[in-house]
């Protein structure tokens, strides 16, 4: 789900759960609305911790590419529309997401 969607959210969810169950037929175990609701409660800190753990494992296995002793990295940025909501109002903001 982190890598981005290539189809509708519902089709991606159905394919994801079918893959988990090792089945060829699509499974509808979660709706797109349920996924969206759960995603709103997801902490951004999880991605930071996941990235730190992944980088530690890559470093441990010696899989970090080096060029003249320097670590090689790539960068990407995308614009996203964020839907922010509190108890009294909802607003849409545009943000730039940047990743190495």
N, C-alpha and C positions, 0 to 999 in steps of 0.2 A: 504494500500500500504506500510505502514511502517513495517508491521510484516514480510515481506518477501514473495517472490513468490513461488508458488508450481507448476505453469504451465508456459507457455510462457507469455511474457509481454503482447502480444496482447490478449490472452485468459483471463488473469487477468483483463485487462482494460475492456473488454467486459462484464465480470461477475460483475465488480464493478459498471459500469453504469446501468446494468440491475437491480442490487440490489437497486440502488438509485431510479430507476423508478418503483420499486416494480413489476417487470416483471420476469416471468420464462425464457423467451427467452433471449439469449445474445444480447446486443446492442453494435454496433460499432460506438461510437460517437467520439472517439479519436484514432489515430493510435499510434503504438509503437514509431514511429519516432517523432511525435508531443509530446508525453510524455517525450521522451529523451531530446528534445530541451527545453521543459519547465523546466525539472529537472535541467538542467545546469544553469538556472537563479535563482534557489532556494537558498536562503541564509541559511547557517548553523545556523545563529542566531535564526531562527524560531524554531529549535529543542530545543535550550536552553530555550527560552521563553515558549514553550509548556511544557517542563519538569518542569520548575519552577511553572507554573500554575497548572499542574497535582499534583505535590507534595504538594502545598498549599491546594488544595481541599481534598486530602487524609488526610493530617494533620488535617484539619478542621473537617472532619467527624470522626476522631479518628480511621481510618483504618490502621494506621501504626503499623505493628507487633512489639512487644517489647519482649525482653528476658532479664530478670534481669535488666529492665529499659533501655536497649540498643536497638536501632533500628536495626532490622535484614535486611541485604542487600544481594544481589547476584551480581556476576560479570561475564562478558563474554567478550571475545575478538575474533576478526576474522581478517583475512588478506583480504584486498581489493586491487583491481587494479584501480588506478585513472587515468583518461585520462584528462590531462591538456592541454589547448589550449589557445594561444594568437593570435594576428594578424599575427605573422610570423612563428610560429612553433607549433607542437603538440608533447607531450611526455607522456609516460606511467610511472607511479611510483607505487610502492607497499607501502601500509600503513597498520598499525595495528589500528583497530577501537576497542576502549575499552568502555564498558558501565557498570554502576552500576544499 
